[in-house]
Amino acid sequence: MSADKPIAPIRYNSFYPRGVDEKRRIQVPAKWRPSGGGVEFTIIVWPDEPAGIYLRVIPPEGMAKLDEILGEILRKDPRKGVLKRVIGKNSEQVALDRAGRICLPDSMAQAAGIKDEAVLVGCIDHFQIWNPERYKNVQVSDEVLAAEAFKLIP
């Protein structure tokens, strides 16, 4: 009898322009969808970019890792309550529908400036959803900083 092969985590890479329908549904690329049903992504309104707010989309295993990181950091820092409240208030779980779409909560879509179009950007262990115009500004900044950033990898 052969042992079951462990399932490798999904890697979120590449870039996908997407339309957003009237119900704020957006198609997740097929290679980014977990096999099997009932998987929920956590969407967080992420405010740390000079280009503006975007949506960070984290798979279940990534959310478990974030929980661990927050627990470790938060034991040592008096700002822990603030961070947990802000992330908790500005996040929501969304499930993939049968067509492979997620529905962006209205308040989140508004905060990120997402209306009829969006871009999905792979970030290896999670992905981001951007307003296309805001993302153009991020691309310019990324191109300037990329050469130095790659020096971080041995």
DSSP file (Angstrom, degrees, kcal/mol; ACC not computed):
  #  RESIDUE AA STRUCTURE BP1 BP2  ACC     N-H-->O    O-->H-N    N-H-->O    O-->H-N    TCO  KAPPA ALPHA  PHI   PSI    X-CA   Y-CA   Z-CA
    1    1 A M              0   0    0      0, 0.0     2,-0.3     0, 0.0     0, 0.0   0.000 360.0 360.0 360.0 134.1    0.0    0.0    0.0
    2    2 A S        -     0   0    0      1,-0.1     2,-0.1     3,-0.0     3,-0.1  -0.701 360.0-115.9 -94.0 145.1    1.4    3.4   -0.9
    3    3 A A        -     0   0    0     -2,-0.3     2,-0.2     1,-0.1    -1,-0.1  -0.448  39.0 -95.9 -74.0 148.7    1.1    6.4    1.5
    4    4 A D        -     0   0    0     -2,-0.1    -1,-0.1     1,-0.1     3,-0.0  -0.444  39.6-119.1 -64.5 135.3   -1.0    9.3    0.4
    5    5 A K        -     0   0    0     -2,-0.2    -1,-0.1     1,-0.1     3,-0.0  -0.616  32.7-111.1 -75.2 130.5    1.1   12.0   -1.1
    6    6 A P        -     0   0    0      0, 0.0     2,-0.5     0, 0.0    -1,-0.1  -0.329  31.5-113.8 -62.9 144.7    0.9   15.2    0.9
    7    7 A I        -     0   0    0      1,-0.0     3,-0.1    -3,-0.0    -3,-0.0  -0.687  27.8-131.6 -82.3 124.3   -0.9   18.0   -0.9
    8    8 A A        -     0   0    0     -2,-0.5     3,-0.1     1,-0.1    -1,-0.0  -0.480  29.0-104.5 -72.6 144.1    1.4   20.9   -1.7
    9    9 A P        -     0   0    0      0, 0.0     2,-0.2     0, 0.0    -1,-0.1  -0.334  39.7-100.0 -66.4 152.9    0.0   24.3   -0.8
   10   10 A I        -     0   0    0     22,-0.1     2,-0.5   115,-0.1    22,-0.1  -0.532  32.3-145.7 -71.3 137.1   -1.3   26.5   -3.6
   11   11 A R        -     0   0    0     -2,-0.2     2,-1.0    20,-0.2   114,-0.2  -0.931   6.6-144.0-106.5 127.8    1.2   29.1   -4.8
   12   12 A Y  B     +A  124   0A   0    112,-2.6   112,-3.1    -2,-0.5     2,-0.3  -0.790  39.6 146.6 -96.1 101.9   -0.4   32.4   -5.8
   13   13 A N        +     0   0    0     -2,-1.0     2,-0.1   110,-0.2   110,-0.1  -0.935  29.7  39.1-134.9 161.0    1.6   33.7   -8.7
   14   14 A S  S    S-     0   0    0     -2,-0.3   108,-2.9   108,-0.3     2,-0.4  -0.403  74.9 -88.6  95.3-171.7    1.0   35.7  -11.9
   15   15 A F  E     -B  121   0B   0    106,-0.2   106,-0.2    -2,-0.1    -2,-0.0  -1.000  33.2-171.7-142.3 130.7   -1.3   38.6  -12.6
   16   16 A Y  E     -B  120   0B   0    104,-2.8   104,-3.0    -2,-0.4     2,-0.3  -0.942  14.1-151.4-134.9 112.4   -5.0   38.5  -13.7
   17   17 A P  E     -B  119   0B   0      0, 0.0     2,-0.3     0, 0.0   102,-0.2  -0.636  30.2-176.2 -72.7 139.5   -7.2   41.4  -14.8
   18   18 A R  E     -B  118   0B   0    100,-3.1   100,-2.6    -2,-0.3     2,-0.2  -0.987  26.2-126.1-140.8 147.8  -10.8   40.5  -14.0
   19   19 A G  E     -B  117   0B   0     -2,-0.3     8,-0.5    98,-0.2     2,-0.5  -0.614  21.1-143.1 -83.8 153.8  -14.2   42.0  -14.4
   20   20 A V  B     -G   26   0C   0     96,-3.0     6,-0.2    -2,-0.2     4,-0.0  -0.985  17.7-140.4-118.9 124.0  -16.4   42.4  -11.4
   21   21 A D    >   -     0   0    0      4,-1.9     3,-2.3    -2,-0.5    96,-0.0  -0.147  33.4 -89.7 -80.7 179.0  -20.1   41.7  -11.9
   22   22 A E  T 3  S+     0   0    0      1,-0.3    -1,-0.1     2,-0.1    94,-0.0   0.685 128.7  53.7 -63.8 -18.7  -23.1   43.7  -10.5
   23   23 A K  T 3  S-     0   0    0      2,-0.1    -1,-0.3    83,-0.0    -2,-0.1   0.256 119.9-110.1 -96.9  11.7  -23.1   41.4   -7.4
   24   24 A R    <   +     0   0    0     -3,-2.3    80,-2.9     1,-0.2     2,-0.3   0.760  66.3 153.7  65.6  28.8  -19.4   42.2   -6.8
   25   25 A R  E     - H   0 103C   0     78,-0.2    -4,-1.9    76,-0.1     2,-0.4  -0.689  23.3-169.0 -88.9 142.1  -18.3   38.7   -7.7
   26   26 A I  E     -GH  20 102C   0     76,-2.6    76,-2.2    -2,-0.3     2,-0.4  -0.997  23.0-117.9-134.7 136.0  -14.9   38.1   -9.1
   27   27 A Q  E     - H   0 101C   0     -8,-0.5    74,-0.2    -2,-0.4    73,-0.1  -0.568  21.3-146.6 -76.5 126.1  -13.5   35.0  -10.7
   28   28 A V        -     0   0    0     72,-2.8     5,-0.1    -2,-0.4    -1,-0.0  -0.787  34.0-100.7 -88.3 133.0  -10.5   33.4   -8.9
   29   29 A P    >   -     0   0    0      0, 0.0     3,-1.9     0, 0.0     4,-0.5  -0.225  28.8-121.0 -54.6 142.1   -8.1   31.8  -11.4
   30   30 A A  G >  S+     0   0    0      1,-0.3     3,-1.4     2,-0.2    -2,-0.0   0.862 112.0  55.5 -55.1 -40.2   -8.5   28.0  -11.6
   31   31 A K  G 3  S+     0   0    0      1,-0.3    -1,-0.3   -21,-0.0   -20,-0.2   0.628 105.3  54.5 -72.2  -9.9   -5.0   27.3  -10.5
   32   32 A W  G <  S+     0   0    0     -3,-1.9    -1,-0.3   -22,-0.1    -2,-0.2   0.458  88.1  97.5 -96.3  -4.2   -5.6   29.4   -7.3
   33   33 A R  S <  S-     0   0    0     -3,-1.4     3,-0.1    -4,-0.5     2,-0.0  -0.728  75.8-124.4 -90.8 129.8   -8.7   27.4   -6.3
   34   34 A P        -     0   0    0      0, 0.0     2,-0.2     0, 0.0     5,-0.1  -0.376  30.3-108.4 -65.5 148.0   -8.2   24.7   -3.7
   35   35 A S  S    S+     0   0    0     -2,-0.0     2,-0.0     2,-0.0     0, 0.0  -0.499  86.8  30.4 -74.0 150.0   -9.4   21.2   -4.7
   36   36 A G  S    S-     0   0    0     -2,-0.2     3,-0.3    -3,-0.1     2,-0.1  -0.093  90.9 -85.2  85.2 167.9  -12.6   20.1   -3.0
   37   37 A G  S    S+     0   0    0      1,-0.2    60,-0.1    58,-0.0    -2,-0.0  -0.400  90.5  54.5-104.6-179.2  -15.4   22.3   -1.7
   38   38 A G        +     0   0    0     58,-0.3     2,-0.4     1,-0.2    -1,-0.2   0.638  65.1 147.7  74.4  16.8  -16.1   24.4    1.3
   39   39 A V        -     0   0    0     -3,-0.3    57,-1.3    -5,-0.1     2,-0.5  -0.702  29.2-160.6 -88.6 134.4  -13.0   26.4    1.4
   40   40 A E  E     -C   95   0B   0     -2,-0.4     2,-0.3    55,-0.2    55,-0.2  -0.942   3.7-153.0-114.5 134.7  -13.2   30.0    2.7
   41   41 A F  E     -C   94   0B   0     53,-2.9    53,-2.8    -2,-0.5     2,-0.5  -0.718  16.5-130.4 -93.5 152.4  -10.7   32.7    2.0
   42   42 A T  E     -CD  93  58B   0     16,-2.9    16,-3.0    -2,-0.3     2,-0.5  -0.932  19.0-158.9-102.6 126.1  -10.2   35.5    4.5
   43   43 A I  E     -CD  92  57B   0     49,-3.1    49,-2.0    -2,-0.5     2,-0.4  -0.900   9.4-171.9-103.7 131.6  -10.3   39.0    2.9
   44   44 A I  E     -CD  91  56B   0     12,-2.6    12,-2.8    -2,-0.5     2,-0.7  -0.987  27.5-126.7-124.7 131.6   -8.7   41.8    4.8
   45   45 A V  E     - D   0  55B   0     45,-2.8    10,-0.2    -2,-0.4    45,-0.1  -0.682  34.0-157.5 -72.5 116.1   -8.8   45.5    3.9
   46   46 A W  E     - D   0  54B   0      8,-2.9     8,-1.7    -2,-0.7     3,-0.3  -0.878  18.3-179.4-109.5 115.9   -5.1   46.3    3.9
   47   47 A P        +     0   0    0      0, 0.0    -1,-0.1     0, 0.0     6,-0.1   0.310  52.0  96.2 -97.2   9.6   -4.1   49.9    4.4
   48   48 A D        +     0   0    0      6,-0.1     5,-0.1     3,-0.0     3,-0.0   0.353  56.5  96.7 -92.3   9.2   -0.3   49.9    4.3
   49   49 A E    >   -     0   0    0     -3,-0.3     3,-1.4     3,-0.3    89,-0.0  -0.796  65.2-142.4 -99.5 136.4    0.4   50.9    0.7
   50   50 A P  T 3  S+     0   0    0      0, 0.0    -1,-0.1     0, 0.0     3,-0.1   0.812 104.2  61.9 -59.9 -27.9    1.1   54.5   -0.4
   51   51 A A  T 3  S-     0   0    0      1,-0.3     2,-0.2    84,-0.0    86,-0.1   0.671 119.7 -96.6 -73.1 -15.7   -0.9   53.8   -3.6
   52   52 A G    <   -     0   0    0     -3,-1.4    -3,-0.3    -5,-0.1    -1,-0.3  -0.670  56.2 -31.0 127.4 177.6   -4.0   53.2   -1.4
   53   53 A I        +     0   0    0     58,-0.3    78,-0.3    -2,-0.2     2,-0.3  -0.384  54.6 173.7 -69.8 142.2   -6.0   50.5    0.2
   54   54 A Y  E     -D   46   0B   0     -8,-1.7    -8,-2.9    76,-0.1     2,-0.5  -0.841  33.6-103.1-135.9 176.9   -6.2   47.0   -1.4
   55   55 A L  E     -DE  45 129B   0     74,-2.4    74,-2.6    -2,-0.3     2,-0.5  -0.926  24.6-154.6-108.3 124.6   -7.7   43.7   -0.4
   56   56 A R  E     -DE  44 128B   0    -12,-2.8   -12,-2.6    -2,-0.5     2,-0.6  -0.861   9.6-158.1 -96.0 128.1   -5.4   40.9    0.9
   57   57 A V  E     -DE  43 127B   0     70,-3.4    70,-2.2    -2,-0.5   -14,-0.2  -0.938  10.1-172.2-114.5 120.1   -6.9   37.5    0.3
   58   58 A I  E     -D   42   0B   0    -16,-3.0   -16,-2.9    -2,-0.6    68,-0.1  -0.929  16.9-134.7-118.7 130.3   -5.5   34.7    2.5
   59   59 A P     >  -     0   0    0      0, 0.0     4,-2.1     0, 0.0     3,-0.5  -0.286  39.0 -95.1 -73.6 168.0   -6.2   31.0    2.2
   60   60 A P  H  > S+     0   0    0      0, 0.0     4,-2.0     0, 0.0     5,-0.2   0.881 125.4  49.3 -53.9 -44.1   -7.1   29.0    5.4
   61   61 A E  H  > S+     0   0    0      1,-0.2     4,-1.6     2,-0.2     5,-0.1   0.845 110.9  51.5 -67.4 -30.8   -3.5   27.8    6.0
   62   62 A G  H  > S+     0   0    0     -3,-0.5     4,-2.3     2,-0.2    -1,-0.2   0.854 107.4  52.2 -70.6 -35.1   -2.3   31.3    5.6
   63   63 A M  H  X S+     0   0    0     -4,-2.1     4,-2.4     2,-0.2    -2,-0.2   0.883 107.0  52.7 -68.5 -37.2   -4.8   32.6    8.1
   64   64 A A  H  X S+     0   0    0     -4,-2.0     4,-1.8     2,-0.2    -1,-0.2   0.902 110.4  48.4 -62.4 -40.1   -3.6   29.9   10.6
   65   65 A K  H  X S+     0   0    0     -4,-1.6     4,-2.5     2,-0.2    -2,-0.2   0.905 109.8  51.5 -66.3 -41.5   -0.1   31.2   10.1
   66   66 A L  H  X S+     0   0    0     -4,-2.3     4,-3.0     1,-0.2     5,-0.2   0.902 106.8  54.4 -61.6 -41.0   -1.2   34.8   10.6
   67   67 A D  H  X S+     0   0    0     -4,-2.4     4,-2.4     2,-0.2    -1,-0.2   0.921 110.0  47.1 -57.2 -44.5   -2.9   33.8   13.8
   68   68 A E  H  X S+     0   0    0     -4,-1.8     4,-2.3     2,-0.2    -2,-0.2   0.929 112.7  48.4 -63.1 -45.9    0.4   32.4   15.1
   69   69 A I  H  X S+     0   0    0     -4,-2.5     4,-3.0     1,-0.2     5,-0.3   0.930 112.5  48.2 -61.2 -46.5    2.3   35.4   14.0
   70   70 A L  H  X S+     0   0    0     -4,-3.0     4,-3.1     1,-0.2    -1,-0.2   0.911 110.4  52.1 -61.5 -42.0   -0.2   37.8   15.7
   71   71 A G  H  X S+     0   0    0     -4,-2.4     4,-1.0    -5,-0.2    -1,-0.2   0.903 113.7  43.4 -60.6 -41.8   -0.1   35.7   18.9
   72   72 A E  H  X S+     0   0    0     -4,-2.3     4,-0.6     2,-0.2     3,-0.3   0.943 119.6  40.9 -70.7 -48.5    3.7   35.8   19.0
   73   73 A I  H >X S+     0   0    0     -4,-3.0     3,-1.4     1,-0.2     4,-0.6   0.924 112.2  56.0 -63.6 -44.5    4.0   39.5   18.2
   74   74 A L  H 3< S+     0   0    0     -4,-3.1     3,-0.4    -5,-0.3     6,-0.3   0.728  95.8  63.6 -69.4 -21.8    1.1   40.5   20.3
   75   75 A R  H 3< S+     0   0    0     -4,-1.0    -1,-0.3    -3,-0.3    -2,-0.2   0.808 111.3  39.6 -66.2 -27.0    2.5   39.0   23.5
   76   76 A K  H << S+     0   0    0     -3,-1.4    -1,-0.2    -4,-0.6    -2,-0.2   0.487 107.6  67.9-101.8  -5.7    5.3   41.4   23.3
   77   77 A D    ><  -     0   0    0     -4,-0.6     3,-1.5    -3,-0.4    -1,-0.1  -0.959  62.6-147.6-128.8 130.8    3.6   44.6   22.2
   78   78 A P  T 3  S+     0   0    0      0, 0.0     3,-0.5     0, 0.0     4,-0.2   0.636  97.2  68.1 -68.8 -12.1    1.2   46.9   23.9
   79   79 A R  T 3>  +     0   0    0      1,-0.2     4,-2.1     2,-0.1     3,-0.4   0.364  68.4 107.8 -84.9   6.9   -0.5   47.7   20.6
   80   80 A K  H <> S+     0   0    0     -3,-1.5     4,-2.4    -6,-0.3     5,-0.2   0.863  73.2  52.4 -56.3 -42.4   -1.8   44.2   20.3
   81   81 A G  H  > S+     0   0    0     -3,-0.5     4,-2.3     1,-0.2    -1,-0.2   0.893 108.8  50.9 -63.1 -38.8   -5.4   45.0   21.0
   82   82 A V  H  > S+     0   0    0     -3,-0.4     4,-2.8    -4,-0.2     5,-0.2   0.949 111.3  47.0 -63.0 -49.4   -5.5   47.7   18.3
   83   83 A L  H  X S+     0   0    0     -4,-2.1     4,-2.6     1,-0.2     5,-0.3   0.918 113.1  48.2 -61.7 -44.7   -4.0   45.4   15.7
   84   84 A K  H  X S+     0   0    0     -4,-2.4     4,-2.6    -5,-0.2    -1,-0.2   0.905 113.9  47.4 -63.7 -40.3   -6.4   42.5   16.5
   85   85 A R  H  X S+     0   0    0     -4,-2.3     4,-3.1    -5,-0.2     5,-0.3   0.928 113.1  47.7 -66.2 -44.0   -9.4   44.8   16.5
   86   86 A V  H  X S+     0   0    0     -4,-2.8     4,-2.0     2,-0.2    -2,-0.2   0.937 116.7  42.2 -65.0 -46.2   -8.4   46.5   13.2
   87   87 A I  H  < S+     0   0    0     -4,-2.6    -1,-0.2    -5,-0.2    -2,-0.2   0.931 117.1  48.7 -65.5 -43.8   -7.8   43.2   11.4
   88   88 A G  H >< S+     0   0    0     -4,-2.6     3,-0.9    -5,-0.3    -2,-0.2   0.917 114.6  44.3 -61.2 -44.3  -10.9   41.6   13.0
   89   89 A K  H 3< S+     0   0    0     -4,-3.1    -1,-0.2     1,-0.2    -2,-0.2   0.839 116.7  46.7 -68.9 -33.7  -13.1   44.5   12.0
   90   90 A N  T 3< S+     0   0    0     -4,-2.0   -45,-2.8    -5,-0.3     2,-0.3   0.001 102.0  77.0-102.9  28.5  -11.7   44.8    8.5
   91   91 A S  E <   +C   44   0B   0     -3,-0.9     2,-0.3   -47,-0.2   -47,-0.2  -0.944  47.9 176.2-135.5 159.0  -11.8   41.1    7.5
   92   92 A E  E     -C   43   0B   0    -49,-2.0   -49,-3.1    -2,-0.3     2,-0.4  -0.980  29.1-118.8-157.7 147.3  -14.4   38.6    6.4
   93   93 A Q  E     -C   42   0B   0     -2,-0.3     2,-0.4   -51,-0.2   -51,-0.2  -0.746  30.9-174.6 -89.3 137.6  -14.5   35.0    5.3
   94   94 A V  E     -C   41   0B   0    -53,-2.8   -53,-2.9    -2,-0.4     2,-0.3  -0.992  12.8-142.0-132.0 141.2  -15.8   34.4    1.8
   95   95 A A  E     -C   40   0B   0     -2,-0.4     8,-0.4   -55,-0.2     2,-0.3  -0.727  21.7-112.2-101.2 149.9  -16.4   31.1    0.1
   96   96 A L        -     0   0    0    -57,-1.3   -58,-0.3    -2,-0.3     6,-0.2  -0.614  33.3-139.5 -72.4 136.0  -15.8   30.1   -3.5
   97   97 A D    >   -     0   0    0      4,-2.4     3,-2.1    -2,-0.3    -1,-0.1  -0.326  35.0 -88.2 -86.1-179.1  -19.1   29.5   -5.4
   98   98 A R  T 3  S+     0   0    0      1,-0.3    -1,-0.1     2,-0.1    -2,-0.1   0.755 128.7  55.0 -62.3 -24.5  -19.5   26.7   -7.9
   99   99 A A  T 3  S-     0   0    0      2,-0.1    -1,-0.3     0, 0.0    -3,-0.0   0.391 121.5-105.3 -89.8   3.6  -18.3   28.9  -10.7
  100  100 A G  S <  S+     0   0    0     -3,-2.1   -72,-2.8     1,-0.3     2,-0.3   0.762  76.9 132.3  81.5  25.2  -15.0   29.7   -8.8
  101  101 A R  E     -H   27   0C   0    -74,-0.2    -4,-2.4   -76,-0.0     2,-0.4  -0.756  43.8-151.6-108.3 155.0  -16.0   33.2   -7.8
  102  102 A I  E     -H   26   0C   0    -76,-2.2   -76,-2.6    -2,-0.3     2,-0.6  -0.935  18.1-130.4-117.2 150.8  -15.8   35.1   -4.5
  103  103 A C  E     -H   25   0C   0     -8,-0.4   -78,-0.2    -2,-0.4   -79,-0.1  -0.891  17.8-138.8-103.0 121.0  -18.2   37.9   -3.6
  104  104 A L        -     0   0    0    -80,-2.9     5,-0.0    -2,-0.6   -10,-0.0  -0.650  24.9-115.0 -78.2 125.5  -16.5   41.0   -2.4
  105  105 A P     >  -     0   0    0      0, 0.0     4,-2.6     0, 0.0     3,-0.4  -0.342  25.9-120.7 -57.7 141.3  -18.3   42.6    0.6
  106  106 A D  H  > S+     0   0    0      1,-0.2     4,-2.5     2,-0.2     5,-0.2   0.890 110.0  49.8 -54.4 -48.1  -19.7   46.0   -0.4
  107  107 A S  H  > S+     0   0    0      1,-0.2     4,-2.2     2,-0.2    -1,-0.2   0.860 112.7  48.5 -63.4 -34.3  -17.8   48.0    2.2
  108  108 A M  H  > S+     0   0    0     -3,-0.4     4,-2.1     2,-0.2    -1,-0.2   0.919 110.3  49.8 -70.9 -44.2  -14.5   46.3    1.3
  109  109 A A  H  X>S+     0   0    0     -4,-2.6     5,-2.7     1,-0.2     4,-0.5   0.918 112.8  48.3 -60.1 -43.1  -15.0   46.9   -2.4
  110  110 A Q  H ><5S+     0   0    0     -4,-2.5     3,-1.2    -5,-0.2    -2,-0.2   0.934 109.5  51.6 -62.8 -46.3  -15.7   50.5   -1.7
  111  111 A A  H 3<5S+     0   0    0     -4,-2.2   -58,-0.3     1,-0.3    -1,-0.2   0.872 114.5  43.6 -59.2 -37.7  -12.7   50.9    0.6
  112  112 A A  H 3<5S-     0   0    0     -4,-2.1    19,-0.4    -5,-0.1    -1,-0.3   0.454 111.9-119.6 -88.0  -1.6  -10.4   49.5   -2.1
  113  113 A G  T <<5 +     0   0    0     -3,-1.2     2,-0.6    -4,-0.5    -3,-0.2   0.795  58.5 155.0  70.1  28.1  -12.1   51.5   -4.9
  114  114 A I      < +     0   0    0     -5,-2.7    -1,-0.2    -6,-0.2     4,-0.1  -0.798   1.5 139.5 -95.8 123.8  -13.1   48.3   -6.8
  115  115 A K  S    S-     0   0    0      2,-0.7    -1,-0.1    -2,-0.6   -91,-0.1   0.459  74.8 -11.0-122.8 -94.4  -16.1   48.7   -9.1
  116  116 A D  S    S+     0   0    0      1,-0.1   -96,-3.0   -97,-0.1     2,-0.3   0.691 126.7  33.8 -90.4 -20.8  -16.3   47.1  -12.5
  117  117 A E  E     +B   19   0B   0    -98,-0.3    -2,-0.7   -91,-0.0     2,-0.3  -0.953  58.8 169.2-137.1 153.6  -12.7   45.9  -12.9
  118  118 A A  E     -B   18   0B   0   -100,-2.6  -100,-3.1    -2,-0.3     2,-0.4  -0.958  24.7-131.3-151.4 165.7  -10.0   44.6  -10.6
  119  119 A V  E     -BF  17 130B   0     11,-2.0    11,-2.6    -2,-0.3     2,-0.5  -0.992  12.9-148.9-123.9 137.9   -6.6   43.0  -10.9
  120  120 A L  E     -BF  16 129B   0   -104,-3.0  -104,-2.8    -2,-0.4     2,-0.5  -0.914  15.3-166.1-104.2 127.5   -5.6   39.9   -8.9
  121  121 A V  E     -BF  15 128B   0      7,-2.5     7,-2.4    -2,-0.5     2,-0.2  -0.962  15.7-132.9-121.1 121.2   -1.9   39.8   -8.1
  122  122 A G  E     - F   0 127B   0   -108,-2.9  -108,-0.3    -2,-0.5     5,-0.2  -0.516  20.9-179.8 -72.5 136.8   -0.2   36.7   -6.8
  123  123 A C        -     0   0    0      3,-2.5     2,-2.4    -2,-0.2  -110,-0.2  -0.191  48.1-110.0-130.0  38.8    2.0   37.1   -3.8
  124  124 A I  B    S+A   12   0A   0   -112,-3.1  -112,-2.6     1,-0.2  -111,-0.1  -0.393 111.0  30.3  69.3 -66.8    3.2   33.5   -3.4
  125  125 A D  S    S+     0   0    0     -2,-2.4     2,-0.3  -114,-0.2    -1,-0.2   0.458 134.3   6.6-103.3  -0.7    1.3   32.6   -0.2
  126  126 A H  S    S-     0   0    0   -114,-0.3    -3,-2.5   -68,-0.1     2,-0.3  -0.924  71.7-125.5-157.6 177.6   -1.7   34.9   -0.7
  127  127 A F  E     -EF  57 122B   0    -70,-2.2   -70,-3.4    -2,-0.3     2,-0.3  -0.946  12.2-138.4-134.5 163.0   -3.1   37.2   -3.4
  128  128 A Q  E     -EF  56 121B   0     -7,-2.4    -7,-2.5    -2,-0.3     2,-0.5  -0.873   3.2-149.3-118.4 149.5   -4.2   40.8   -3.6
  129  129 A I  E     -EF  55 120B   0    -74,-2.6   -74,-2.4    -2,-0.3     2,-0.3  -0.985  26.8-178.2-119.0 123.2   -7.1   42.4   -5.3
  130  130 A W  E     - F   0 119B   0    -11,-2.6   -11,-2.0    -2,-0.5   -76,-0.1  -0.859  37.2-111.5-122.1 150.9   -6.5   46.0   -6.5
  131  131 A N     >  -     0   0    0    -19,-0.4     4,-2.4   -78,-0.3     5,-0.2  -0.685  42.1-124.8 -66.5 131.9   -8.3   48.8   -8.2
  132  132 A P  H  > S+     0   0    0      0, 0.0     4,-1.5     0, 0.0    -1,-0.1   0.859 107.0  49.2 -56.9 -39.1   -6.5   48.8  -11.6
  133  133 A E  H  > S+     0   0    0      2,-0.2     4,-1.1     1,-0.2     3,-0.1   0.916 111.5  48.4 -68.3 -42.4   -5.5   52.5  -11.4
  134  134 A R  H  > S+     0   0    0      1,-0.2     4,-1.5     2,-0.2     3,-0.4   0.897 108.8  55.1 -62.5 -38.8   -4.1   52.1   -7.9
  135  135 A Y  H  X S+     0   0    0     -4,-2.4     4,-2.6     1,-0.2    -1,-0.2   0.843  97.7  62.7 -66.4 -31.8   -2.2   49.1   -9.0
  136  136 A K  H  X S+     0   0    0     -4,-1.5     4,-1.7     1,-0.2    -1,-0.2   0.902 104.1  49.3 -57.5 -39.9   -0.5   51.0  -11.9
  137  137 A N  H  X S+     0   0    0     -4,-1.1     4,-1.9    -3,-0.4    -1,-0.2   0.880 109.5  51.4 -66.5 -38.1    1.1   53.2   -9.2
  138  138 A V  H  X S+     0   0    0     -4,-1.5     4,-3.2     1,-0.2    -2,-0.2   0.903 106.4  54.7 -64.7 -41.2    2.3   50.1   -7.3
  139  139 A Q  H  X S+     0   0    0     -4,-2.6     4,-2.4     2,-0.2    -1,-0.2   0.902 106.8  50.6 -59.5 -42.2    3.8   48.7  -10.5
  140  140 A V  H  X S+     0   0    0     -4,-1.7     4,-1.5     2,-0.2    -1,-0.2   0.938 113.9  44.6 -61.4 -46.8    5.9   51.9  -11.0
  141  141 A S  H  X S+     0   0    0     -4,-1.9     4,-2.1     1,-0.2    -2,-0.2   0.914 111.8  53.0 -63.2 -44.0    7.1   51.7   -7.4
  142  142 A D  H  X S+     0   0    0     -4,-3.2     4,-1.9     1,-0.2    -1,-0.2   0.892 106.3  53.2 -59.4 -41.0    7.8   48.0   -7.7
  143  143 A E  H  < S+     0   0    0     -4,-2.4     4,-0.5     1,-0.2    -1,-0.2   0.870 110.2  47.9 -64.1 -36.2    9.9   48.4  -10.8
  144  144 A V  H  < S+     0   0    0     -4,-1.5     4,-0.3     1,-0.2     3,-0.2   0.894 120.5  36.5 -69.2 -40.4   12.1   51.1   -9.0
  145  145 A L  H  X S+     0   0    0     -4,-2.1     4,-2.4     1,-0.2     3,-0.3   0.584  93.0  89.4 -90.5 -11.5   12.6   48.9   -5.9
  146  146 A A  H  X S+     0   0    0     -4,-1.9     4,-2.6     1,-0.2     5,-0.2   0.881  82.2  54.8 -59.3 -44.3   12.8   45.5   -7.5
  147  147 A A  H  > S+     0   0    0     -4,-0.5     4,-0.5     1,-0.2    -1,-0.2   0.914 114.7  40.7 -59.2 -43.2   16.6   45.4   -8.1
  148  148 A E  H >4 S+     0   0    0     -4,-0.3     3,-0.9    -3,-0.3     4,-0.3   0.882 112.6  55.6 -70.5 -38.2   17.3   46.2   -4.4
  149  149 A A  H >< S+     0   0    0     -4,-2.4     3,-1.9     1,-0.2     4,-0.3   0.891 100.6  58.2 -63.3 -39.5   14.5   43.8   -3.2
  150  150 A F  H >< S+     0   0    0     -4,-2.6     3,-1.3     1,-0.3    -1,-0.2   0.720  91.5  71.2 -65.0 -19.2   16.0   40.8   -5.1
  151  151 A K  T << S+     0   0    0     -3,-0.9    -1,-0.3    -4,-0.5    -2,-0.2   0.666  82.7  72.3 -70.4 -14.5   19.2   41.3   -3.2
  152  152 A L  T <  S+     0   0    0     -3,-1.9    -1,-0.2    -4,-0.3    -2,-0.2   0.728  83.3  80.5 -69.1 -21.8   17.4   40.0   -0.1
  153  153 A I    <         0   0    0     -3,-1.3     0, 0.0    -4,-0.3     0, 0.0  -0.768 360.0 360.0 -90.9 123.2   17.4   36.5   -1.6
  154  154 A P              0   0    0      0, 0.0    -1,-0.1     0, 0.0    -3,-0.1   0.514 360.0 360.0 -68.8 360.0   20.7   34.7   -1.1
